[in-house]
């Protein structure tokens, strides 16, 4: 098992994994539809910072900061 952590700093980097993100979300407030709306409202003053934990190149967890 090969675990790695990838830093995501743009929505474009995250887009291929949005379905995986939503499948991993444990409640509606963790789904990308909710968090992405929040990000689009507040992004002008902030930098996107998401950690993606991957196992053998496949995302298994996301941590938005």
N, C-alpha and C positions, 0 to 999 in steps of 0.2 A: 504494500500500500504506500503510495507516494503522495503525501500531503504538501500543498503549497498555499501561499497567500498572495493574492494579486491585488494591487491597489487600482481602483477605478476612479478616474477623475473627470469623466465626461459621460453624458447620456449615450452618446454614440458607442462608447466602449461597452456599455451595459446592455444595449438594445438586443443583441443576440441571446442574452440570458434572461430576458424578462419573463418568459413562460416558466422557466425553472424557478426564478424568484417567487412568482405567484404560487407555484406548487409547494414551495417550502414554507410559505407564510402560514402562521398558526392562527391568525385572526384577520378580519378585514382591514384593520388599521395598519397592518404590515404589508399589505399587497401594494404593488407598484402603482396601481391606479390612485391610491390614497397618498402614498409618499411622493410619487411623481408630481401630483398636483401641488403638493406642498413645496416641492423643490422648484417648480416653475414659478410659483408665487414669490419665493424669497431668494432666488439664485443671484440676483443682481449684486448683492453685497457679500456673497459667500462663495466658497470653493466646494464643489462636490467632492466627497471623500467617502468611498465605500470600499470595504475590504471584502473580497470574495475568497472563501476557503474552497480549495479544489482538491479532489482526490482523483489521481490519474487523469488530470486535465478536465474533469467534469465538476462544475460547481456543486457544493453540498451545503453551503451556508453563505449568507450575506450579512454584513454588519454596516449599516449606514451610520455615518458620524457627521 
